[in-house]
Amino acid sequence: MRHILADQHGRALNYDQVQKKMMVVREKLGLKEFSLHGPRNSAASELAEAGCTDQQIAAITGHKSLSMIRKYPKGASQKRLAKEAQSVRERNVKG
């Protein structure tokens, strides 16, 4: 198996290892106020919106807790329902 975020030997990096490596880059760029958590949440949300299962999301993001993973499909469902509601509203306004 090949990992997207890996060390020089191809072994998967854990969250703490990635966080430390990202901090070095963020300090060099003067972006210390940004965190690794935001992109991770964005990825999980986008995967949920794409219809991925909890297990698929966990495989990509590295989340260990199902309770954390399960919040993303809720947001995806809300977004989908809001789009559907807006479409219904637009049809009613035009019709």
Secondary structure, DSSP 8 states (H G I E B T S, - for coil): ---SSB-TTS-B--HHHHHHHHHHHHHHHT-TT--SHHHHHHHHHHHHHTT--HHHHHHHH----HHHHTHHHHHHHHHHHHHHHHHHHHHHHH-
